[in-house]
């Protein structure tokens, strides 16, 4: 991965595995997630920020995250390029089971922009680890999504929308990330040709 920018876009788990869970995908909290990720990818390419595609794999699980299923691949609509880094992780965060940190360091990246699937799981956890590693973190919540958590063991159900708002609040209030929308990141935060 080479970069003339100090910023990298991390696209986390935007993979077919999730779409294969038809009921879950139909109830996603943010139906615009793929369109918003595509906008961020197009913008990153336009301004020369590297795009890193990260997928989640559970070898031997027999489910949709098992590489043998054929679904551990980026959602086709997003059109990843062969020249862009593609990493496969087996941990919740994107750093623990990949060489992502080394790649970002070698490319001179100091800021990561996070988008993808499961706002409160892989996206949030990656944001927290990135902050701990010293990166400036931009969390583009409307380019993430999740699903509701049903009531379990006496605990109340939580809507996907509430999970997304909670994630924003905690990441921002605890200093892990700056929260932005897709339009804010593309329009107001960084315009093409500006440092």
MDTraj code that builds the backbone (N, CA, C; nanometers):
import mdtraj as md
import numpy as np

residues = "UNK UNK UNK UNK UNK UNK UNK UNK UNK UNK UNK UNK UNK UNK UNK UNK UNK UNK UNK UNK UNK UNK UNK UNK UNK UNK UNK UNK UNK UNK UNK UNK UNK UNK UNK UNK UNK UNK UNK UNK UNK UNK UNK UNK UNK UNK UNK UNK UNK UNK UNK UNK UNK UNK UNK UNK UNK UNK UNK UNK UNK UNK UNK UNK UNK UNK UNK UNK UNK UNK UNK UNK UNK UNK UNK UNK UNK UNK UNK UNK UNK UNK UNK UNK UNK UNK UNK UNK UNK UNK UNK UNK UNK UNK UNK UNK UNK UNK UNK UNK UNK UNK UNK UNK UNK UNK UNK UNK UNK UNK UNK UNK UNK UNK UNK UNK UNK UNK UNK UNK UNK UNK UNK UNK UNK UNK UNK UNK UNK UNK UNK UNK UNK UNK UNK UNK UNK UNK UNK UNK UNK UNK UNK UNK UNK UNK UNK UNK UNK UNK UNK UNK UNK UNK UNK UNK UNK UNK UNK UNK UNK UNK UNK UNK UNK UNK UNK UNK UNK UNK UNK UNK UNK UNK UNK UNK UNK UNK UNK UNK UNK UNK UNK UNK UNK UNK UNK UNK UNK UNK UNK UNK UNK UNK UNK".split()
xyz = np.array([
    [0.0853, -0.1176, 0.0000],
    [0.0000, 0.0000, 0.0000],
    [0.0894, 0.1232, 0.0000],
    [0.0729, 0.2076, -0.0991],
    [0.1465, 0.3332, -0.1039],
    [0.0478, 0.4468, -0.0879],
    [0.0973, 0.5593, -0.0379],
    [0.0078, 0.6710, -0.0130],
    [0.0823, 0.8016, -0.0213],
    [0.0174, 0.9011, -0.0804],
    [0.0697, 1.0368, -0.0780],
    [-0.0081, 1.1168, 0.0249],
    [-0.0954, 1.0490, 0.0987],
    [-0.1823, 1.1123, 0.1960],
    [-0.1545, 1.0528, 0.3334],
    [-0.1902, 1.1256, 0.4378],
    [-0.1750, 1.0708, 0.5722],
    [-0.3045, 1.0070, 0.6213],
    [-0.4022, 0.9909, 0.5316],
    [-0.5339, 0.9383, 0.5666],
    [-0.5634, 0.8122, 0.4866],
    [-0.6232, 0.7128, 0.5527],
    [-0.6658, 0.5904, 0.4841],
    [-0.8115, 0.5619, 0.5197],
    [-0.8861, 0.5130, 0.4217],
    [-1.0240, 0.4701, 0.4424],
    [-1.0245, 0.3204, 0.4704],
    [-1.0785, 0.2812, 0.5857],
    [-1.0913, 0.1407, 0.6204],
    [-1.2364, 0.0993, 0.5994],
    [-1.2587, 0.0080, 0.5068],
    [-1.3933, -0.0452, 0.4803],
    [-1.3986, -0.1820, 0.5471],
    [-1.4740, -0.1899, 0.6567],
    [-1.4710, -0.3070, 0.7436],
    [-1.5946, -0.3949, 0.7240],
    [-1.5721, -0.5172, 0.6848],
    [-1.6756, -0.6217, 0.6792],
    [-1.7959, -0.5881, 0.5914],
    [-1.7765, -0.5064, 0.4909],
    [-1.8839, -0.4800, 0.3935],
    [-1.8818, -0.5969, 0.2960],
    [-1.9298, -0.7105, 0.3451],
    [-1.9118, -0.8360, 0.2725],
    [-2.0427, -0.9100, 0.2539],
    [-2.0402, -0.9990, 0.1564],
    [-2.1598, -1.0750, 0.1194],
    [-2.2137, -1.1596, 0.2335],
    [-2.1297, -1.1955, 0.3283],
    [-2.1738, -1.2775, 0.4415],
    [-2.2982, -1.2188, 0.5070],
    [-2.3001, -1.0873, 0.5240],
    [-2.4139, -1.0231, 0.5900],
    [-2.5392, -1.0281, 0.5033],
    [-2.5218, -1.0095, 0.3751],
    [-2.6400, -1.0109, 0.2874],
    [-2.7003, -1.1505, 0.2764],
    [-2.6233, -1.2549, 0.3072],
    [-2.6740, -1.3912, 0.3030],
    [-2.7642, -1.4231, 0.4219],
    [-2.7578, -1.3379, 0.5240],
    [-2.8517, -1.3501, 0.6357],
    [-2.9717, -1.2631, 0.6008],
    [-3.0576, -1.3140, 0.5154],
    [-3.1624, -1.2331, 0.4516],
    [-3.2511, -1.1582, 0.5499],
    [-3.3004, -1.2244, 0.6549],
    [-3.3889, -1.1562, 0.7502],
    [-3.3154, -1.0453, 0.8230],
    [-3.1931, -1.0742, 0.8645],
    [-3.1116, -0.9762, 0.9353],
    [-3.0807, -0.8569, 0.8452],
    [-3.0423, -0.8846, 0.7205],
    [-3.0071, -0.7761, 0.6286],
    [-3.1287, -0.6905, 0.5955],
    [-3.2443, -0.7520, 0.5819],
    [-3.3663, -0.6770, 0.5520],
    [-3.4025, -0.5819, 0.6653],
    [-3.3595, -0.6138, 0.7871],
    [-3.3920, -0.5305, 0.9037],
    [-3.2763, -0.4387, 0.9433],
    [-3.1794, -0.4198, 0.8545],
    [-3.0646, -0.3370, 0.8890],
    [-3.1093, -0.1955, 0.9278],
    [-3.0403, -0.1381, 1.0238],
    [-3.0768, -0.0054, 1.0749],
    [-3.0495, 0.1052, 0.9741],
    [-2.9623, 0.0809, 0.8790],
    [-2.9232, 0.1855, 0.7840],
    [-2.9211, 0.1291, 0.6418],
    [-3.0356, 0.1300, 0.5725],
    [-3.0411, 0.0754, 0.4362],
    [-2.9510, 0.1488, 0.3367],
    [-2.9057, 0.2704, 0.3693],
    [-2.8205, 0.3482, 0.2784],
    [-2.6723, 0.3185, 0.2961],
    [-2.6379, 0.2212, 0.3792],
    [-2.4979, 0.1979, 0.4123],
    [-2.4110, 0.1728, 0.2899],
    [-2.4526, 0.0886, 0.1979],
    [-2.3684, 0.0555, 0.0823],
    [-2.3486, 0.1782, -0.0059],
    [-2.4545, 0.2550, -0.0279],
    [-2.4420, 0.3783, -0.1073],
    [-2.3446, 0.4755, -0.0409],
    [-2.3522, 0.4890, 0.0912],
    [-2.2637, 0.5827, 0.1611],
    [-2.1189, 0.5343, 0.1605],
    [-2.0991, 0.4040, 0.1769],
    [-1.9623, 0.3512, 0.1663],
    [-1.9078, 0.3788, 0.0263],
    [-1.9888, 0.3567, -0.0751],
    [-1.9444, 0.3801, -0.2135],
    [-1.9041, 0.5263, -0.2332],
    [-1.9777, 0.6181, -0.1732],
    [-1.9421, 0.7606, -0.1825],
    [-1.8077, 0.7875, -0.1154],
    [-1.7854, 0.7277, 0.0008],
    [-1.6568, 0.7458, 0.0691],
    [-1.5420, 0.6867, -0.0115],
    [-1.5639, 0.5716, -0.0710],
    [-1.4602, 0.5081, -0.1526],
    [-1.4273, 0.5956, -0.2732],
    [-1.5303, 0.6449, -0.3413],
    [-1.5075, 0.7315, -0.4582],
    [-1.4300, 0.8562, -0.4178],
    [-1.4647, 0.9134, -0.3045],
    [-1.3952, 1.0343, -0.2580],
    [-1.2500, 1.0033, -0.2221],
    [-1.2276, 0.8931, -0.1509],
    [-1.0905, 0.8558, -0.1146],
    [-1.0049, 0.8391, -0.2398],
    [-1.0596, 0.7728, -0.3387],
    [-0.9844, 0.7544, -0.4633],
    [-0.9564, 0.8883, -0.5307],
    [-1.0537, 0.9768, -0.5283],
    [-1.0377, 1.1067, -0.5936],
    [-0.9273, 1.1900, -0.5292],
    [-0.9181, 1.1864, -0.3957],
    [-0.8187, 1.2687, -0.3271],
    [-0.6879, 1.1948, -0.3009],
    [-0.6806, 1.0677, -0.3415],
    [-0.5562, 0.9926, -0.3281],
    [-0.5353, 0.9231, -0.1950],
    [-0.6425, 0.9076, -0.1157],
    [-0.6324, 0.8324, 0.0093],
    [-0.6409, 0.6833, -0.0213],
    [-0.5544, 0.6026, 0.0384],
    [-0.5654, 0.4583, 0.0152],
    [-0.6947, 0.4021, 0.0750],
    [-0.7496, 0.3039, 0.0079],
    [-0.8678, 0.2316, 0.0549],
    [-0.8214, 0.0926, 0.0960],
    [-0.8589, 0.0517, 0.2176],
    [-0.8238, -0.0808, 0.2675],
    [-0.9533, -0.1578, 0.2894],
    [-0.9663, -0.2696, 0.2200],
    [-1.0846, -0.3558, 0.2295],
    [-1.0560, -0.4657, 0.3297],
    [-1.1372, -0.4740, 0.4339],
    [-1.1161, -0.5724, 0.5393],
    [-1.2405, -0.6605, 0.5488],
    [-1.2211, -0.7910, 0.5418],
    [-1.3329, -0.8837, 0.5561],
    [-1.3084, -0.9734, 0.6772],
    [-1.4181, -1.0267, 0.7299],
    [-1.4113, -1.1124, 0.8480],
    [-1.4303, -1.2582, 0.8074],
    [-1.3460, -1.3444, 0.8634],
    [-1.3488, -1.4860, 0.8289],
    [-1.3517, -1.5714, 0.9559],
    [-1.4312, -1.6782, 0.9517],
    [-1.4372, -1.7751, 1.0614],
    [-1.4160, -1.9150, 1.0020],
    [-1.2902, -1.9481, 0.9711],
    [-1.2625, -2.0775, 0.9071],
    [-1.3150, -2.1951, 0.9886],
    [-1.3758, -2.2893, 0.9184],
    [-1.4247, -2.4096, 0.9822],
    [-1.5571, -2.3960, 1.0552],
    [-1.6181, -2.2785, 1.0512],
    [-1.7428, -2.2552, 1.1253],
    [-1.8646, -2.3142, 1.0537],
    [-1.8541, -2.3316, 0.9226],
    [-1.9653, -2.3842, 0.8455],
    [-2.0740, -2.2828, 0.8158],
    [-2.0577, -2.1598, 0.8596],
    [-2.1577, -2.0557, 0.8371],
    [-2.1180, -1.9615, 0.7245],
    [-2.1867, -1.8483, 0.7182],
    [-2.1639, -1.7523, 0.6089],
    [-2.0305, -1.6788, 0.6203],
    [-1.9622, -1.6913, 0.7371],
    [-1.8305, -1.6298, 0.7523],
    [-1.7171, -1.7312, 0.7316],
    [-1.7535, -1.8532, 0.7029],
    [-1.6551, -1.9558, 0.6696],
    [-1.6104, -1.9312, 0.5255],
    [-1.4805, -1.9182, 0.4998],
    [-1.4346, -1.8946, 0.3626],
    [-1.4857, -1.9988, 0.2631],
    [-1.5126, -2.1201, 0.3112],
    [-1.5632, -2.2252, 0.2230],
    [-1.7014, -2.1920, 0.1683],
    [-1.7736, -2.1003, 0.2332],
    [-1.9080, -2.0622, 0.1872],
    [-1.9040, -1.9792, 0.0595],
    [-1.7902, -1.9135, 0.0349],
    [-1.7791, -1.8255, -0.0817],
    [-1.8325, -1.6857, -0.0584],
    [-1.8783, -1.6567, 0.0629],
    [-1.9378, -1.5250, 0.0910],
    [-1.8428, -1.4277, 0.1601],
    [-1.7222, -1.4721, 0.1924],
    [-1.6246, -1.3840, 0.2564],
    [-1.5554, -1.3049, 0.1459],
    [-1.6317, -1.2114, 0.0907],
    [-1.5823, -1.1242, -0.0166],
    [-1.6593, -0.9930, -0.0102],
    [-1.5950, -0.8874, -0.0553],
    [-1.6564, -0.7546, -0.0520],
    [-1.7823, -0.7543, -0.1382],
    [-1.8843, -0.6851, -0.0902],
    [-2.0093, -0.6713, -0.1653],
    [-1.9774, -0.6142, -0.3031],
    [-2.0212, -0.6842, -0.4068],
    [-1.9857, -0.6498, -0.5449],
    [-2.0140, -0.5054, -0.5808],
    [-2.1242, -0.4506, -0.5315],
    [-2.1621, -0.3132, -0.5653],
    [-2.0523, -0.2123, -0.5321],
    [-1.9624, -0.2476, -0.4418],
    [-1.8579, -0.1547, -0.3979],
    [-1.7360, -0.1562, -0.4886],
    [-1.7226, -0.2550, -0.5727],
    [-1.6218, -0.2577, -0.6784],
    [-1.4786, -0.2316, -0.6290],
    [-1.4274, -0.3169, -0.5390],
    [-1.2885, -0.2979, -0.4955],
    [-1.1917, -0.3162, -0.6113],
    [-1.0822, -0.2435, -0.6084],
    [-0.9802, -0.2530, -0.7128],
    [-0.8682, -0.3470, -0.6690],
    [-0.8102, -0.4157, -0.7656],
    [-0.7003, -0.5076, -0.7348],
    [-0.5817, -0.4353, -0.6734],
    [-0.5642, -0.3078, -0.7056],
    [-0.4513, -0.2313, -0.6531],
    [-0.4709, -0.1881, -0.5080],
    [-0.5906, -0.2064, -0.4545],
    [-0.6190, -0.1648, -0.3170],
    [-0.5968, -0.2817, -0.2211],
    [-0.5458, -0.2496, -0.1035],
    [-0.5169, -0.3527, -0.0039],
    [-0.6441, -0.4266, 0.0356],
    [-0.6331, -0.5579, 0.0483],
    [-0.7440, -0.6424, 0.0921],
    [-0.6918, -0.7347, 0.2013],
    [-0.7493, -0.7226, 0.3205],
    [-0.7063, -0.8011, 0.4349],
    [-0.8217, -0.8866, 0.4853],
    [-0.7898, -1.0025, 0.5368],
    [-0.8903, -1.0899, 0.5969],
    [-0.8539, -1.1048, 0.7444],
    [-0.9500, -1.0763, 0.8315],
    [-0.9252, -1.0841, 0.9752],
    [-1.0058, -1.1981, 1.0367],
    [-0.9615, -1.2430, 1.1517],
    [-1.0337, -1.3456, 1.2275],
    [-1.0664, -1.2958, 1.3679],
    [-1.0371, -1.1699, 1.3962],
    [-1.0671, -1.1074, 1.5245],
    [-1.1716, -0.9989, 1.5018],
    [-1.2319, -0.9513, 1.6100],
    [-1.3326, -0.8462, 1.5975],
    [-1.2687, -0.7178, 1.5467],
    [-1.1550, -0.6772, 1.6017],
    [-1.0887, -0.5566, 1.5506],
    [-1.0037, -0.5904, 1.4295],
    [-0.9779, -0.4904, 1.3486],
    [-0.9084, -0.5122, 1.2210],
    [-0.7570, -0.5179, 1.2348],
    [-0.7047, -0.4924, 1.3542],
    [-0.5609, -0.4921, 1.3746],
    [-0.5083, -0.6236, 1.4312],
    [-0.5864, -0.6904, 1.5161],
    [-0.5386, -0.8033, 1.5945],
    [-0.4906, -0.9232, 1.5156],
    [-0.5502, -0.9501, 1.4013],
    [-0.5137, -1.0703, 1.3255],
    [-0.4656, -1.0374, 1.1844],
    [-0.4274, -0.9122, 1.1613],
    [-0.3760, -0.8708, 1.0299],
    [-0.2495, -0.7870, 1.0483],
    [-0.1886, -0.7502, 0.9374],
    [-0.0726, -0.6602, 0.9420],
    [-0.1142, -0.5166, 0.9097],
    [-0.2388, -0.4816, 0.9398],
    [-0.2909, -0.3486, 0.9075],
    [-0.2054, -0.2375, 0.9664],
    [-0.1697, -0.2477, 1.0930],
    [-0.0910, -0.1413, 1.1564],
    [0.0417, -0.1208, 1.0834],
    [0.1113, -0.2283, 1.0519],
    [0.2390, -0.2181, 0.9794],
    [0.2197, -0.1519, 0.8435],
    [0.1154, -0.1912, 0.7730],
    [0.0889, -0.1326, 0.6413],
    [0.0619, 0.0183, 0.6522],
    [-0.0191, 0.0563, 0.7491],
    [-0.0517, 0.1978, 0.7660],
    [0.0723, 0.2778, 0.8051],
    [0.1532, 0.2220, 0.8939],
    [0.2753, 0.2901, 0.9358],
    [0.3702, 0.3102, 0.8177],
    [0.3893, 0.2053, 0.7388],
    [0.4790, 0.2144, 0.6232],
    [0.4296, 0.3173, 0.5215],
    [0.2983, 0.3355, 0.5140],
    [0.2407, 0.4311, 0.4188],
    [0.2338, 0.5723, 0.4766],
    [0.2744, 0.5907, 0.6009],
    [0.2719, 0.7231, 0.6627],
    [0.1327, 0.7693, 0.7027],
    [0.0419, 0.6769, 0.7225],
    [-0.0957, 0.7118, 0.7592],
    [-0.1017, 0.7487, 0.9065],
    [-0.1649, 0.8624, 0.9347],
    [-0.1848, 0.9078, 1.0726],
    [-0.3330, 0.9165, 1.1092],
    [-0.4198, 0.9145, 1.0068],
    [-0.5647, 0.9256, 1.0296],
    [-0.6348, 0.8129, 0.9563],
    [-0.7310, 0.7490, 1.0238],
    [-0.8122, 0.6468, 0.9595],
    [-0.9582, 0.6895, 0.9615],
    [-1.0248, 0.6626, 0.8518],
    [-1.1680, 0.6882, 0.8374],
    [-1.2344, 0.5516, 0.8378],
    [-1.3296, 0.5326, 0.9284],
    [-1.3881, 0.4000, 0.9476],
    [-1.5327, 0.3962, 0.9006],
    [-1.5616, 0.2918, 0.8209],
    [-1.6979, 0.2644, 0.7766],
    [-1.7118, 0.1129, 0.7648],
    [-1.8353, 0.0644, 0.7532],
    [-1.8535, -0.0788, 0.7340],
    [-1.9746, -0.1345, 0.8056],
    [-1.9705, -0.2642, 0.8294],
    [-2.0868, -0.3331, 0.8850],
    [-2.0582, -0.3834, 1.0254],
    [-2.1576, -0.3687, 1.1041],
    [-2.1710, -0.3883, 1.2477],
    [-2.1036, -0.2721, 1.3201],
    [-2.1799, -0.1657, 1.3257],
    [-2.1372, -0.0407, 1.3886],
    [-2.0701, -0.0644, 1.5228],
    [-2.1369, -0.1415, 1.6097],
    [-2.0923, -0.1565, 1.7486],
    [-1.9939, -0.2713, 1.7688],
    [-1.9694, -0.3487, 1.6666],
    [-1.8772, -0.4607, 1.6820],
    [-1.7450, -0.4286, 1.6132],
    [-1.7263, -0.4768, 1.4924],
    [-1.5965, -0.4623, 1.4268],
    [-1.5601, -0.3166, 1.3986],
    [-1.6577, -0.2333, 1.3641],
    [-1.6259, -0.0921, 1.3347],
    [-1.5842, -0.0186, 1.4620],
    [-1.6667, -0.0271, 1.5668],
    [-1.6338, 0.0414, 1.6919],
    [-1.5051, -0.0121, 1.7537],
    [-1.4888, -0.1427, 1.7552],
    [-1.3698, -0.2012, 1.8162],
    [-1.2446, -0.1603, 1.7406],
    [-1.2520, -0.1563, 1.6096],
    [-1.1375, -0.1098, 1.5301],
    [-1.1070, 0.0362, 1.5609],
    [-1.2108, 0.1179, 1.5762],
    [-1.1901, 0.2593, 1.6094],
    [-1.1176, 0.2736, 1.7432],
    [-1.1593, 0.1970, 1.8416],
    [-1.0963, 0.2047, 1.9737],
    [-0.9494, 0.1621, 1.9682],
    [-0.9219, 0.0516, 1.8989],
    [-0.7831, 0.0041, 1.8885],
    [-0.6994, 0.1051, 1.8102],
    [-0.7550, 0.1589, 1.7030],
    [-0.6814, 0.2593, 1.6243],
    [-0.6446, 0.3796, 1.7114],
    [-0.7385, 0.4255, 1.7926],
    [-0.7100, 0.5383, 1.8821],
    [-0.5994, 0.5006, 1.9811],
    [-0.6058, 0.3794, 2.0358],
    [-0.5020, 0.3344, 2.1283],
    [-0.3650, 0.3286, 2.0611],
    [-0.3641, 0.2996, 1.9317],
    [-0.2375, 0.2932, 1.8567],
    [-0.1876, 0.4306, 1.8143],
    [-0.2658, 0.5349, 1.8423],
    [-0.2215, 0.6710, 1.8138],
    [-0.2756, 0.7327, 1.6867],
    [-0.3659, 0.6649, 1.6193],
    [-0.4246, 0.7222, 1.4986],
    [-0.5331, 0.8231, 1.5355],
    [-0.5487, 0.9238, 1.4525],
    [-0.6662, 1.0101, 1.4585],
    [-0.7771, 0.9322, 1.3886],
    [-0.8925, 0.9222, 1.4514],
    [-0.9988, 0.8373, 1.3991],
    [-1.1215, 0.9200, 1.3629],
    [-1.1666, 0.9037, 1.2402],
    [-1.2927, 0.9622, 1.1931],
    [-1.3904, 0.8464, 1.1762],
    [-1.5034, 0.8514, 1.2451],
    [-1.6023, 0.7437, 1.2406],
    [-1.7235, 0.7960, 1.1652],
    [-1.7487, 0.7409, 1.0478],
    [-1.8570, 0.7892, 0.9619],
    [-1.9777, 0.6980, 0.9846],
    [-2.0576, 0.7349, 1.0823],
    [-2.1631, 0.6453, 1.1301],
    [-2.2666, 0.6116, 1.0249],
    [-2.3038, 0.7084, 0.9388],
    [-2.4064, 0.6750, 0.8386],
    [-2.3504, 0.5913, 0.7241],
    [-2.2216, 0.5578, 0.7324],
    [-2.1613, 0.4614, 0.6404],
    [-2.1295, 0.3323, 0.7160],
    [-2.2034, 0.3117, 0.8270],
    [-2.2007, 0.1854, 0.9004],
    [-2.3460, 0.1408, 0.9185],
    [-2.3629, 0.0190, 0.9606],
    [-2.4976, -0.0283, 0.9949],
    [-2.4871, -0.1441, 1.0915],
    [-2.5995, -0.1738, 1.1534],
    [-2.6109, -0.2891, 1.2415],
    [-2.7562, -0.3325, 1.2440],
    [-2.7862, -0.4315, 1.3244],
    [-2.9228, -0.4802, 1.3408],
    [-2.9594, -0.4773, 1.4876],
    [-3.0873, -0.4867, 1.5156],
    [-3.1354, -0.4872, 1.6536],
    [-3.0814, -0.6076, 1.7293],
    [-3.0700, -0.5906, 1.8585],
    [-3.0347, -0.7011, 1.9466],
    [-3.1632, -0.7397, 2.0198],
    [-3.2090, -0.8642, 2.0036],
    [-3.3342, -0.9045, 2.0683],
    [-3.3180, -0.9161, 2.2197],
    [-3.4292, -0.9130, 2.2906],
    [-3.4278, -0.9324, 2.4353],
    [-3.3635, -1.0669, 2.4661],
    [-3.2819, -1.0701, 2.5723],
    [-3.2105, -1.1932, 2.6048],
    [-3.1774, -1.1942, 2.7539],
    [-3.2065, -1.3039, 2.8191],
    [-3.1670, -1.3210, 2.9587],
    [-3.2151, -1.2116, 3.0514],
    [-3.3337, -1.1622, 3.0295],
    [-3.3872, -1.0569, 3.1146],
    [-3.3474, -0.9165, 3.0735],
    [-3.2637, -0.9050, 2.9723],
    [-3.2233, -0.7740, 2.9224],
    [-3.3182, -0.7301, 2.8123],
    [-3.3410, -0.6014, 2.8031],
    [-3.4328, -0.5473, 2.7027],
    [-3.3710, -0.5518, 2.5636],
    [-3.4554, -0.5596, 2.4647],
    [-3.4113, -0.5493, 2.3257],
    [-3.3574, -0.4084, 2.3006],
    [-3.2673, -0.3978, 2.2051],
    [-3.2109, -0.2676, 2.1683],
    [-3.2221, -0.2547, 2.0167],
    [-3.2780, -0.1443, 1.9702],
    [-3.2929, -0.1243, 1.8262],
    [-3.1577, -0.0957, 1.7620],
    [-3.1476, -0.1249, 1.6338],
    [-3.0255, -0.0932, 1.5600],
    [-2.9943, 0.0552, 1.5621],
    [-3.0980, 0.1369, 1.5516],
    [-3.0790, 0.2824, 1.5541],
    [-3.0210, 0.3272, 1.6883],
    [-3.0717, 0.2698, 1.7984],
    [-3.0197, 0.3049, 1.9308],
    [-2.8745, 0.2602, 1.9464],
    [-2.8419, 0.1449, 1.8908],
    [-2.7037, 0.0966, 1.8968],
    [-2.6113, 0.1940, 1.8235],
    [-2.6545, 0.2398, 1.7073],
    [-2.5715, 0.3330, 1.6300],
    [-2.5512, 0.4641, 1.7050],
    [-2.6573, 0.5188, 1.7661],
    [-2.6459, 0.6447, 1.8413],
    [-2.5561, 0.6266, 1.9640],
    [-2.5717, 0.5134, 2.0314],
    [-2.4888, 0.4841, 2.1483],
    [-2.3416, 0.4778, 2.1094],
    [-2.3123, 0.4117, 1.9978],
    [-2.1742, 0.4004, 1.9515],
    [-2.1159, 0.5386, 1.9238],
    [-2.1915, 0.6218, 1.8533],
    [-2.1456, 0.7592, 1.8286],
    [-2.1143, 0.8308, 1.9593],
    [-2.2069, 0.8231, 2.0529],
    [-2.1913, 0.8952, 2.1796],
    [-2.0681, 0.8504, 2.2553],
    [-2.0490, 0.7206, 2.2664],
    [-1.9347, 0.6695, 2.3425],
    [-1.8029, 0.7016, 2.2740],
    [-1.7948, 0.6796, 2.1427],
    [-1.6686, 0.7077, 2.0728],
    [-1.6312, 0.8553, 2.0833],
    [-1.7291, 0.9427, 2.0679],
    [-1.7019, 1.0866, 2.0734],
    [-1.6735, 1.1327, 2.2161],
    [-1.7591, 1.0942, 2.3100],
    [-1.7459, 1.1421, 2.4476],
    [-1.6192, 1.0915, 2.5149],
    [-1.5765, 0.9736, 2.4790],
    [-1.4572, 0.9157, 2.5417],
    [-1.3296, 0.9444, 2.4628],
    [-1.3400, 1.0227, 2.3569],
    [-1.2224, 1.0664, 2.2824],
    [-1.1619, 0.9643, 2.1883],
    [-1.2372, 0.8590, 2.1547],
    [-1.1844, 0.7596, 2.0621],
    [-1.1903, 0.8060, 1.9175],
    [-1.2901, 0.8878, 1.8825],
    [-1.3095, 0.9243, 1.7419],
    [-1.3869, 1.0544, 1.7300],
    [-1.3713, 1.1160, 1.6150],
    [-1.4565, 1.2263, 1.5736],
    [-1.5668, 1.1653, 1.4886],
    [-1.6898, 1.2065, 1.5122],
    [-1.8038, 1.1523, 1.4397],
    [-1.8370, 1.2442, 1.3226],
    [-1.8602, 1.1849, 1.2067],
    [-1.8970, 1.2624, 1.0879],
    [-2.0002, 1.1837, 1.0080],
    [-2.0769, 1.2551, 0.9286],
    [-2.1644, 1.1891, 0.8315],
    [-2.0867, 1.1800, 0.7004],
    [-2.1376, 1.1018, 0.6088],
    [-2.0734, 1.0890, 0.4775],
    [-2.0613, 1.2255, 0.4108],
    [-2.1700, 1.3012, 0.4090],
    [-2.1658, 1.4323, 0.3426],
    [-2.0710, 1.5283, 0.4133],
    [-2.0652, 1.5231, 0.5457],
    [-1.9711, 1.6092, 0.6184],
    [-1.8280, 1.5733, 0.5839],
    [-1.7965, 1.4438, 0.5820],
    [-1.6592, 1.4037, 0.5542],
    [-1.6194, 1.4429, 0.4124],
    [-1.7058, 1.4176, 0.3171],
    [-1.6739, 1.4471, 0.1782],
    [-1.6744, 1.5966, 0.1512],
    [-1.7764, 1.6673, 0.1993],
    [-1.7922, 1.8086, 0.1645],
    [-1.7174, 1.9043, 0.2523],
    [-1.7378, 1.8961, 0.3812],
    [-1.6848, 1.9983, 0.4711],
    [-1.5494, 1.9613, 0.5287],
    [-1.5260, 1.8346, 0.5532],
    [-1.4038, 1.7960, 0.6224],
    [-1.2833, 1.7991, 0.5299],
    [-1.2969, 1.7403, 0.4112],
    [-1.1849, 1.7386, 0.3179],
    [-1.2368, 1.7553, 0.1772],
    [-1.1906, 1.8534, 0.1098],
    [-1.2233, 1.8722, -0.0304],
    [-1.1030, 1.8292, -0.1138],
    [-1.1260, 1.7793, -0.2360],
    [-1.0141, 1.7375, -0.3200],
    [-0.9091, 1.8465, -0.3349],
    [-0.7835, 1.8077, -0.3227],
    [-0.6739, 1.9004, -0.3428],
    [-0.6331, 1.9764, -0.2170],
    [-0.7079, 1.9594, -0.1065],
    [-0.6710, 2.0276, 0.0180],
    [-0.5973, 1.9321, 0.1093],
    [-0.5026, 1.9817, 0.1876],
    [-0.4268, 1.8940, 0.2781],
    [-0.5137, 1.8450, 0.3919],
])
top = md.Topology()
chain = top.add_chain()
for i, resn in enumerate(residues, 1):
    res = top.add_residue(resn, chain, resSeq=i)
    for name in ("N", "CA", "C"):
        top.add_atom(name, md.element.get_by_symbol(name[0]), res)
traj = md.Trajectory(xyz[None], top)
